[in-house]
Amino acid sequence: MNIGIIVHSQTEHTYSVAQTLKEKLSAEGHSTKVERVIPAGDVPPRAKNVKFESRPEVDVYDALIFGAPVQAFSLSAVMTAYMRRLPSLQDKKIACFVTKGLPFNWTGGNRAISQMKKICQSKGGTVIGTGIIIWNKNREIKIVELVEQFSGLF
Ligand SMILES: Cc1cc2nc3c(=O)[nH]c(=O)nc-3n(C[C@H](O)[C@H](O)[C@H](O)COP(=O)(O)O)c2cc1C
């Protein structure tokens, strides 16, 4: 399967998880590419008008993994703006994950995941897996679990 791992990552945490996912999925025989969503300039957490330096295209992929940080108890403004501008996701298998700093999924993790799911579903995509990595709590174990879980989806 041709899988695009599309991430926004401000301080490289989410990007490093994406790289680990790529290694595993590639080892399992998938064609896998990590692409970064890059804003033009600094973007405050709740910004509405986001401009992009890089906005990866998704049409070439059969399946997508979206990853982003939680910021201000929500999905990062950059990823929110990027995902809202995506074309149809009809017939695509999708998994979503976020990384976050604060303990507990309810300090923005659950909300960010439900924002991602809602946008994907509004574009006809099917979200078949989700995950939350709390960066300061057992992250090594949680990353291994996430990678195992996601590699079983495709
Ligand atoms: C501006 C800002 C706001 C943040 N807000 C939250 C938050 O509301 N909840 C949380 O758990 N972590 C929060 N964090 C921590 C990040 O989600 C966490 O460090 C994440 O792993 C960063 O991912 P990245 O390195 O891919 O950007 C925030 C970080 C920044 C810089």
The ligand as an ORCA input file, in Angstrom:
! r2SCAN-3c Opt
* xyz 0 1
  C       2.416     26.712     22.148
  C       2.312     25.325     22.745
  C       1.134     24.915     23.332
  C       1.027     23.633     23.908
  N      -0.159     23.243     24.478
  C      -0.278     21.984     24.979
  C      -1.528     21.523     25.537
  O      -2.524     22.247     25.574
  N      -1.592     20.260     26.017
  C      -0.512     19.416     26.000
  O      -0.640     18.275     26.467
  N       0.679     19.818     25.476
  C       0.818     21.069     24.959
  N       2.012     21.466     24.402
  C       3.138     20.511     24.344
  C       3.245     19.850     22.959
  O       1.993     19.315     22.563
  C       4.252     18.704     22.986
  O       5.502     19.135     23.410
  C       4.342     18.032     21.609
  O       4.909     16.751     21.750
  C       5.155     18.867     20.650
  O       5.201     18.211     19.408
  P       6.165     18.697     18.240
  O       7.568     18.620     18.775
  O       5.935     17.732     17.128
  O       5.793     20.099     17.890
  C       2.140     22.737     23.855
  C       3.338     23.178     23.255
  C       3.429     24.442     22.696
  C       4.735     24.876     22.056
*
